[in-house]
């Protein structure tokens, strides 16, 4: 019984140490790349990463990925090379001096992203994300660091920007008397350039064509990327 008691105390002590251990927090400067670019031109975009003085020494990897979005919230996400099939990808345009960065406690390191725009880049926008994340998950405090996703949005100057969309799906939630009706609409960006502030407008009409209800969503906070789809939910009361 005594041995069990001390084992329990030791376990609780380990849990407490785990809970209060400092979390390595990575700070990224230049965490959004938003540029107007010209065909055949090379751009240098300065960036920097740092950790606090009381953080542990950590190593981070830099991955260049395709630009994806989640359907429900439109969150930006990285796409592997095999999934990055968009004609608007800028993944191959971007290089870094190194794919890893080692930081000592309190250290700040500067580096550049080099963005080379092909002469035949075409019209509209080009997109990628840069993911900076712990190099070895599960090793030391770096495994608790939050990865930082840097969106890259390039607009090709002097080209025609097409900002269009198509409704690819509509669904209606359960209809209950006295309760709001949730209408979900899926919007796909069918153009060649991203746009902000998309809204969902829903109206309901009776058989005679008379409008009996309408609602509008708040403007969508994130950009909708060409080829990507996002879903809006609007409540009809």
DOMIKOL-790216 format. One record per residue (C-alpha): x, y, z negated. Coordinates in pm, 1 decimal. Example, Ala and Ser with C-alpha at 12.3 -4.5 7.8 and 13.67 -1.06 7.14 Angstrom:
<atoms>
@px = 1230.0, py = -450.0, pz = -780.0
@px = 1367.0, py = -106.0, pz = -714.0
</atoms>
This chain:
<atoms>
@px = 0.0, py = 0.0, pz = 0.0
@px = 285.9, py = 235.2, pz = -90.3
@px = 463.4, py = 163.3, pz = 236.8
@px = 142.3, py = 239.4, pz = 427.5
@px = 110.2, py = 569.3, pz = 239.8
@px = 459.2, py = 683.2, pz = 340.4
@px = 404.2, py = 567.5, pz = 696.8
@px = 91.4, py = 781.1, pz = 711.0
@px = 275.1, py = 1083.3, pz = 571.1
@px = 558.2, py = 1038.7, pz = 821.1
@px = 309.7, py = 1012.2, pz = 1108.0
@px = 129.9, py = 1327.4, pz = 997.3
@px = 464.7, py = 1506.3, pz = 971.4
@px = 551.5, py = 1411.0, pz = 1328.6
@px = 211.8, py = 1532.0, pz = 1451.4
@px = 260.6, py = 1864.4, pz = 1271.4
@px = 607.2, py = 1910.6, pz = 1422.1
@px = 465.8, py = 1833.1, pz = 1767.6
@px = 185.7, py = 2087.2, pz = 1724.6
@px = 403.5, py = 2375.1, pz = 1603.2
@px = 691.4, py = 2314.6, pz = 1848.0
@px = 734.4, py = 2618.6, pz = 2072.6
@px = 604.4, py = 2581.9, pz = 2426.3
@px = 846.1, py = 2686.0, pz = 2699.5
@px = 669.0, py = 2965.1, pz = 2889.8
@px = 801.8, py = 3052.0, pz = 3234.3
@px = 764.6, py = 3409.8, pz = 3357.3
@px = 773.5, py = 3466.5, pz = 3733.4
@px = 829.0, py = 3806.5, pz = 3893.5
@px = 702.6, py = 3832.8, pz = 4249.8
@px = 416.6, py = 3591.4, pz = 4177.6
@px = 222.2, py = 3688.9, pz = 4491.0
@px = 362.6, py = 3733.2, pz = 4840.4
@px = 134.6, py = 3957.5, pz = 5045.4
@px = 306.8, py = 4089.8, pz = 5357.9
@px = 229.2, py = 4234.1, pz = 5699.1
@px = 479.6, py = 4068.6, pz = 5932.4
@px = 604.1, py = 4100.1, pz = 6288.3
@px = 679.2, py = 3808.1, pz = 6523.4
@px = 1046.5, py = 3713.6, pz = 6540.4
@px = 1135.9, py = 3900.7, pz = 6219.3
@px = 1298.9, py = 3774.3, pz = 5898.4
@px = 1188.5, py = 3906.5, pz = 5560.4
@px = 1360.7, py = 3884.6, pz = 5222.5
@px = 1122.0, py = 3875.2, pz = 4927.5
@px = 1287.1, py = 3923.0, pz = 4584.1
@px = 1172.3, py = 3704.3, pz = 4295.5
@px = 1291.3, py = 3627.2, pz = 3942.8
@px = 1218.0, py = 3374.5, pz = 3669.7
@px = 1285.6, py = 3396.7, pz = 3297.9
@px = 1211.5, py = 3232.4, pz = 2964.7
@px = 1209.9, py = 3375.1, pz = 2612.1
@px = 1503.0, py = 3367.1, pz = 2374.5
@px = 1330.3, py = 3112.7, pz = 2151.2
@px = 1249.1, py = 2878.0, pz = 2441.9
@px = 1452.7, py = 2566.7, pz = 2513.7
@px = 1691.6, py = 2535.9, pz = 2805.0
@px = 1484.9, py = 2418.2, pz = 3101.5
@px = 1518.4, py = 2317.2, pz = 3464.8
@px = 1252.8, py = 2406.2, pz = 3721.1
@px = 1183.9, py = 2288.6, pz = 4073.3
@px = 1066.2, py = 2508.6, pz = 4360.8
@px = 830.1, py = 2338.3, pz = 4605.9
@px = 696.8, py = 2495.9, pz = 4925.9
@px = 348.6, py = 2361.8, pz = 4998.6
@px = 49.1, py = 2416.2, pz = 5221.7
@px = -229.4, py = 2646.8, pz = 5105.9
@px = -542.8, py = 2467.0, pz = 4983.6
@px = -848.8, py = 2562.6, pz = 4781.3
@px = -1078.5, py = 2369.8, pz = 4552.3
@px = -1438.1, py = 2359.4, pz = 4670.4
@px = -1620.6, py = 2452.6, pz = 4350.2
@px = -1409.5, py = 2738.8, pz = 4214.8
@px = -1196.0, py = 2823.6, pz = 4516.0
@px = -882.1, py = 2781.9, pz = 4303.6
@px = -560.8, py = 2794.3, pz = 4504.4
@px = -375.1, py = 2463.3, pz = 4521.8
@px = -73.4, py = 2321.3, pz = 4698.2
@px = -98.3, py = 2071.8, pz = 4984.1
@px = 173.3, py = 1820.5, pz = 5064.9
@px = 327.6, py = 1819.2, pz = 5412.2
@px = 103.4, py = 1528.7, pz = 5513.4
@px = -210.8, py = 1720.1, pz = 5419.1
@px = -101.2, py = 2060.3, pz = 5544.6
@px = -242.4, py = 2031.6, pz = 5896.3
@px = -374.3, py = 2387.9, pz = 5934.6
@px = -261.8, py = 2587.7, pz = 6241.7
@px = -233.0, py = 2882.4, pz = 6000.4
@px = 33.7, py = 2723.7, pz = 5781.5
@px = 343.3, py = 2924.5, pz = 5686.2
@px = 502.6, py = 2639.0, pz = 5491.4
@px = 783.1, py = 2592.9, pz = 5744.2
@px = 862.4, py = 2967.1, pz = 5747.8
@px = 989.6, py = 2983.1, pz = 5387.1
@px = 1325.1, py = 2884.2, pz = 5238.9
@px = 1505.0, py = 2936.1, pz = 4906.1
@px = 1877.1, py = 2926.5, pz = 4818.6
@px = 1813.3, py = 2623.9, pz = 4598.3
@px = 1523.7, py = 2393.2, pz = 4517.2
@px = 1600.5, py = 2399.5, pz = 4142.2
@px = 1672.1, py = 2664.3, pz = 3879.4
@px = 1830.6, py = 2602.2, pz = 3539.8
@px = 1750.4, py = 2853.0, pz = 3265.3
@px = 1915.0, py = 2893.5, pz = 2927.1
@px = 1718.1, py = 3044.4, pz = 2633.8
@px = 1644.3, py = 3410.4, pz = 2704.9
@px = 1791.3, py = 3393.7, pz = 3055.5
@px = 1655.3, py = 3567.8, pz = 3365.4
@px = 1760.9, py = 3466.1, pz = 3715.3
@px = 1697.8, py = 3655.0, pz = 4037.0
@px = 1668.1, py = 3489.1, pz = 4376.5
@px = 1519.5, py = 3557.9, pz = 4719.1
@px = 1258.2, py = 3389.3, pz = 4929.9
@px = 1354.2, py = 3407.5, pz = 5296.8
@px = 1055.9, py = 3419.7, pz = 5532.5
@px = 1134.0, py = 3371.4, pz = 5902.5
@px = 846.6, py = 3452.7, pz = 6136.5
@px = 858.8, py = 3267.2, pz = 6471.5
@px = 840.3, py = 3475.3, pz = 6788.2
@px = 538.0, py = 3273.4, pz = 6898.9
@px = 365.4, py = 3283.9, pz = 6560.1
@px = 25.4, py = 3371.8, pz = 6710.3
@px = -257.3, py = 3586.9, pz = 6575.4
@px = -418.4, py = 3626.7, pz = 6235.2
@px = -282.3, py = 3513.1, pz = 5900.2
@px = -31.9, py = 3249.7, pz = 5790.7
@px = -44.4, py = 3083.3, pz = 5448.9
@px = 155.1, py = 2874.7, pz = 5202.2
@px = 204.3, py = 2841.7, pz = 4828.0
@px = 523.9, py = 2819.3, pz = 4626.1
@px = 497.3, py = 2599.2, pz = 4318.0
@px = 753.7, py = 2655.5, pz = 4040.8
@px = 726.7, py = 2377.7, pz = 3783.4
@px = 926.0, py = 2174.8, pz = 3531.1
@px = 1176.2, py = 1958.6, pz = 3717.0
@px = 1137.5, py = 1656.0, pz = 3490.4
@px = 792.7, py = 1615.3, pz = 3333.6
@px = 812.6, py = 1444.9, pz = 2999.5
@px = 1170.1, py = 1557.2, pz = 2923.7
@px = 1212.5, py = 1809.6, pz = 2644.1
@px = 1013.5, py = 2125.5, pz = 2600.7
@px = 1011.7, py = 2193.4, pz = 2976.4
@px = 742.4, py = 1930.1, pz = 3010.3
@px = 501.6, py = 2161.6, pz = 2825.5
@px = 566.1, py = 2463.2, pz = 3047.3
@px = 287.6, py = 2591.1, pz = 3266.9
@px = 363.4, py = 2560.1, pz = 3636.7
@px = 330.0, py = 2883.6, pz = 3832.7
@px = 167.3, py = 2882.0, pz = 4176.1
@px = 268.7, py = 3173.4, pz = 4400.3
@px = 27.8, py = 3236.6, pz = 4692.3
@px = 187.6, py = 3345.7, pz = 5019.0
@px = -43.3, py = 3541.3, pz = 5251.1
@px = 109.0, py = 3680.9, pz = 5569.6
@px = -78.7, py = 3897.7, pz = 5820.3
@px = 67.6, py = 3914.8, pz = 6171.2
@px = 75.8, py = 4280.7, pz = 6272.8
@px = -75.2, py = 4392.4, pz = 6603.3
@px = -290.1, py = 4080.6, pz = 6647.4
@px = -664.8, py = 4033.7, pz = 6641.6
@px = -791.4, py = 3940.9, pz = 6296.2
@px = -1102.6, py = 3724.5, pz = 6302.1
@px = -1290.9, py = 3717.7, pz = 5970.6
@px = -1588.6, py = 3489.0, pz = 6020.5
@px = -1758.0, py = 3214.5, pz = 5824.7
@px = -2014.1, py = 2939.6, pz = 5861.1
@px = -2258.7, py = 2785.6, pz = 5614.5
@px = -2179.8, py = 2415.0, pz = 5619.4
@px = -2404.3, py = 2298.4, pz = 5337.5
@px = -2696.7, py = 2402.2, pz = 5116.9
@px = -2828.2, py = 2211.4, pz = 4816.9
@px = -3099.8, py = 2289.6, pz = 4562.9
@px = -3083.2, py = 2181.3, pz = 4201.5
@px = -3366.6, py = 2025.6, pz = 4002.9
@px = -3683.4, py = 2233.4, pz = 4011.7
@px = -3837.7, py = 2271.1, pz = 3665.1
@px = -4129.8, py = 2501.8, pz = 3592.6
@px = -4018.9, py = 2815.5, pz = 3413.1
@px = -3647.2, py = 2747.6, pz = 3476.5
@px = -3415.5, py = 2916.7, pz = 3729.5
@px = -3353.3, py = 2723.4, pz = 4051.2
@px = -2983.8, py = 2678.8, pz = 4133.9
@px = -2902.9, py = 2701.3, pz = 4504.2
@px = -2550.9, py = 2598.0, pz = 4605.7
@px = -2416.4, py = 2717.5, pz = 4941.3
@px = -2089.1, py = 2602.2, pz = 5100.1
@px = -1902.5, py = 2861.5, pz = 5307.4
@px = -1618.2, py = 2774.0, pz = 5542.8
@px = -1378.8, py = 3038.5, pz = 5671.7
@px = -1394.6, py = 2983.9, pz = 6049.1
@px = -1173.8, py = 3279.2, pz = 6137.6
@px = -797.5, py = 3324.9, pz = 6150.7
@px = -756.2, py = 3557.9, pz = 5850.4
@px = -841.5, py = 3552.3, pz = 5479.7
@px = -1105.4, py = 3776.4, pz = 5326.8
@px = -1225.2, py = 3880.6, pz = 4983.7
@px = -1564.3, py = 3967.3, pz = 4836.9
@px = -1780.1, py = 3703.7, pz = 5008.0
@px = -2129.7, py = 3685.5, pz = 4858.4
@px = -2414.0, py = 3435.4, pz = 4869.9
@px = -2759.1, py = 3576.5, pz = 4951.8
@px = -3055.5, py = 3342.5, pz = 4910.3
@px = -3420.0, py = 3410.4, pz = 4991.9
@px = -3726.1, py = 3187.0, pz = 4972.2
@px = -4027.1, py = 3237.1, pz = 5197.8
@px = -4372.3, py = 3083.1, pz = 5197.9
@px = -4523.3, py = 2912.9, pz = 5508.5
@px = -4646.6, py = 3251.4, pz = 5634.2
@px = -4293.6, py = 3393.1, pz = 5626.2
@px = -4351.6, py = 3617.5, pz = 5324.1
@px = -4053.3, py = 3643.5, pz = 5093.8
@px = -4140.2, py = 3512.7, pz = 4748.9
@px = -3796.9, py = 3520.5, pz = 4589.6
@px = -3439.1, py = 3628.7, pz = 4650.3
@px = -3106.1, py = 3643.6, pz = 4471.8
@px = -2745.3, py = 3736.3, pz = 4538.2
@px = -2423.7, py = 3607.4, pz = 4383.0
@px = -2141.8, py = 3825.5, pz = 4255.0
@px = -1864.8, py = 3884.8, pz = 4512.1
@px = -1623.7, py = 3593.4, pz = 4527.0
@px = -1311.8, py = 3695.4, pz = 4334.1
@px = -1054.2, py = 3501.3, pz = 4534.6
@px = -959.6, py = 3513.0, pz = 4899.0
@px = -1116.5, py = 3253.7, pz = 5126.0
@px = -837.0, py = 3107.5, pz = 5341.2
@px = -889.1, py = 3009.3, pz = 5708.7
@px = -1010.4, py = 2651.6, pz = 5739.8
@px = -1091.1, py = 2627.7, pz = 5367.3
@px = -1439.1, py = 2599.8, pz = 5211.7
@px = -1580.7, py = 2735.1, pz = 4885.9
@px = -1914.6, py = 2676.6, pz = 4717.1
@px = -2133.6, py = 2949.4, pz = 4566.1
@px = -2406.9, py = 2890.0, pz = 4313.7
@px = -2694.9, py = 3136.4, pz = 4294.4
@px = -2988.4, py = 3128.4, pz = 4051.3
@px = -3339.4, py = 3202.9, pz = 4174.6
@px = -3569.4, py = 3312.1, pz = 3894.9
</atoms>
